[in-house]
Amino acid sequence: MKRAFSILSFVTAVLLVYGLYQALIAAPTERTMGDVQRIFYYHVPSAWTAFCLFFTNLFASIAYLIWKNAKADALAVASAEVGIVFCTIVLITGPIWARPVWGIWWTWDIRLTTTLVLWLIYVAYLMLRRFSDTAQTPVLAAVLAIFGALDVPLVYFSIWFFRTQHPQPVMGKGGSLAPAMLHAFLINLLAFTCFGIMVCWSRYRLEMLRREVEAAHAMESLVGAETSAKASLPLSRSVR
């Protein structure tokens, strides 16, 4: 596993560096928006990676509800945390891109609004995991994750079925990219996907380690309590 993680880390680093070159240097400047359009090569891959992680959270949550598997629950936590990071990047880079193009930082457009709602749902998910410490917390969190994942298709298809200020798809439904732009986009899409997998993998391992440490501490406390009870037993008998 360590070897596989090392290989993934190396491949991810190479792809990110190459993707940076493609996005900032190799890709041609967009005719109407200028250089600010280069945010596209990070904005869209971040959204794609966030969606993939939220779907991972969905499947892991369903698996936990069915089998009550601790590893599935740990994967659900890890994917939600990393997904929130990438979704935050989307919400930051979007207004930076919109300000010089639209003349405003934010508008209550259907895609922007549903993306913000998606972010808030998973923030609520993480707050539930952080501040609730009951036996039912993983179950409640899994149900919330399933509800939150329903917003992902709405975010994606919103610009297909509604008139929005957000740009229409650049691929499919009449959209297209210049070959050099498409190459830069696909490289960054692959790079961000690998980066998301790598970070989620690291967070999952950390979560499993944390649970092992907590289980060891709980067992140590239980053994200590039993030892103390046994040690005090002869004393109580002698008093009698």
N, C-alpha and C positions, 0 to 999 in steps of 0.2 A: 504493500500500500504506500509506503514511504517513497519507493522508487517511482510509482505511478504519479504520486503527487509532485515529485521533483520534475518529472517529465512535463506534466501539465503546467507547472509554474514556468518552466523554460519556454515552452511553446507560447504561453500567454504573454510573456514579456516580449518575445520576438514579434508577435502579432500586434501588440499595443504600440511598439516603436514603429513598425512598418505602417500601421494604421494612421499614426500621427503624421508620418511623412506623406502618406496618400491624401489625408484630409487637408493639410495646411500647405502643401507644396505641389504635389503631383496633380491633384484634381483642379480642373479649370475654374476660374471665377465665374459665378453665376451672373447672367447678363443684367437682370433687373435689381436683384438684392445686393450684389457685390459680395465682399468677403464675409459679411455677417451670416451668409447662407452656410458657411462651413460649420456652424454649430449643428447643422443637420446631421453631420457624420457622428455626432455624440448624442444628440437629443433622441433620435429615433432608436439607435442601438440600446440606449439606456432604458427606453420604454419597453423594447422587446425583451430585454433581460429581466426587467421587473415583472413583466407578464409571465415569463417562464418560471420565475421563482414563486410567484403567487399561485400558479397552477401546481407547482411542486408542493407548496403548502396545502393546497386543496386535496391532492391525492394522499399526502401523508396524514392529513387530518381524517379523511375517510377511512384510511387503513387503521388509524388508532381507534376510531369509533367501532370498527368491526372486530379487531383482534386485540385491542388494548395493549399494543406493542410499544414499549418505551422508546425503541429506536425510531419508530415512526413519529412519535411525539417530539423527540429531539430534532428530527429533520424538519418538522413543521415549524418549530421555533426558529431554527437556523435560517430556513428559507424566507420566513416572514421578515426577520430582521434585515437580511441582506436585500430583500426585495424593497423594503422601505427606503433603504439608502439609494437604490437606483431610481425609485419613483421620485425621491426628493431631487435628484439630479434633473429629472425630467421637468419638474415644476420650477426649478431654478433657471435652467437653460431656455425654457420656453419663453418666459417674459423677456429675457435678454435678447432673444431673437426677435420677439414681437415688437419691442420698443422702436427700433429704427424702421421696421417694415410697416407696422400698423399705426405707429404713432402713439400707442398706449402700452402700458405694461401688462394689463389684464383686462379681460372682458368675460362676462358670464356666458360664454359660449358653451354649447352642449358638451363638446369634448373636454374643454378645460374644466368645466364644472364636475363632470363625472370623474375625471382624473383626480381632482381635489377630494371628492367624496371617497374614492378608492384609497387614497393616502390616509384620510381620516379613519376609515374603517380599520386599516391595519395598524395605525397608531393605537386605536382603541384595543385591538387584539394584543399588542405588546404591553399596554398598560394593564390589561387583565392578567397577563402572564406574570407581570412584575409585582403587582400589588395585591393579588389574591393568592392565598396559600392554602386552599382547601383541597380535598380529594376530588371535588367536582370541577376544579379549574381547568384541567386539560380537556374535559368533555365540553364545557361551555366555550372554551377557546376554539375547539374544533368546529362547533356549530357556527360560531361567528366567522371562522375562516371560510366555511362553505358559503355563507351569505355574502361575504366580501368578494369571493371569486366570481359571483354572478355579475359583478360590475365590470369585470375585465372585458367580456364580449361587447358590453354596451359602450365602453370607451373606444374599443377598436372600430366597431361598425357605425359609430355615431356620425362620422363624416360621410358615410356611404348612403345613409338613409335620411339625413337631415341637412338642411341648408345651414352651413356654419361659416364663421369667419376663419376658422382653421383651414389651412390648405388642404386640398383634396389629395387622395393617395398619389404618390409619384410613380407607383407601379401598379398596373391593373386599372381597369375602368377608365382607360384612355390616357392614363399618366405614363410618363416615361422619363428615363434619365439618360444623359449622354454616357457613352461607354466608359469613359474615364471616371465620371462621377459614380456610376454604378459599381465599378471596381473598388473605388475608395469606400463606398458604402458597405459593400459585402465584406470587405476585409475588416472594417471596424465592427460590423455586426458579429462576425466570428470572434474577433478579439474580445468584445464585451461579453459575449456568451461564455467563452472560456474563463474570463476573469470572474464572472458571476459564479460559475461552477467552482472555481478555485476558492473564492472567499467563502461560499456556502459550505464547502467541504471542510475548510478550516474551522468555521463556526460550529459545524456539527461535531467535529472531534472535540472541540473545547466544551461543548454542551454535554457530551457523553462523559468527558473527564470530570466535569463539575458534578454530575450526578453520581459518579462513582465515589468521589470524595465525600459527598454528603451522605451516601449510603455507608461508607466506612466510618464516618463520624457518628452516625446514628447507631451502628453496631457497637462501636467503642463505648458510647454512652450507655447502651443497654447492658453490655458486659460489666462495665464499671458499677452500674446500679445493682446488678445481681451480686457482684463481689462484695459490695458494701453491705447488702442485706445479709449475706451469708456470714460475714465477719461480725456483724452485730448480734447474730442469733445466739451464740454461746454466752455472751455477756448478759443478755436478757434472761436466759435460763438460770444463770448463776445468781442473779438478783433475787429470783423467785425462791 
